[in-house]
Amino acid sequence: MKRIFYYLFGGLFGVVIVSLIVVAILNINLPMGPDYGLPNNLVDHKPITILKDEDFEKYNFLGNGTESNPYIIENYNITTEEDIAIYISFTTKYFIIRNCYLNAK
């Protein structure tokens, strides 16, 4: 039984060490907390609330909400004291949210 424990512990320890070496070799920058910095291309934006299909139009997102051309919500920095940064409900439109930083309290 001790031998199995040693093998399991040794294997786990080996995986951790190899992972650290890979991160160091590839120079991967891992986020280390809430203040690790934002990409430069994000645009500050107020919280987004969409409660019906027509609400997409007031934001001037790219796309038209179809399956082949969904609304694109991207490159926004939404930092707010509100509870929700993006709220979308009761809609039949297609949309994609990508490359956004969302921070709601």
Secondary structure as GFF3:
##gff-version 3
##sequence-region A 1 105
A	DSSP	alpha_helix	2	26	.	.	.	ID=ss1
A	DSSP	beta_strand	43	44	.	.	.	ID=ss2
A	DSSP	beta_strand	48	50	.	.	.	ID=ss3
A	DSSP	three_ten_helix	53	59	.	.	.	ID=ss4
A	DSSP	beta_strand	71	74	.	.	.	ID=ss5
A	DSSP	beta_strand	76	80	.	.	.	ID=ss6
A	DSSP	beta_strand	86	88	.	.	.	ID=ss7
A	DSSP	beta_strand	95	98	.	.	.	ID=ss8
A	DSSP	beta_strand	101	104	.	.	.	ID=ss9
###
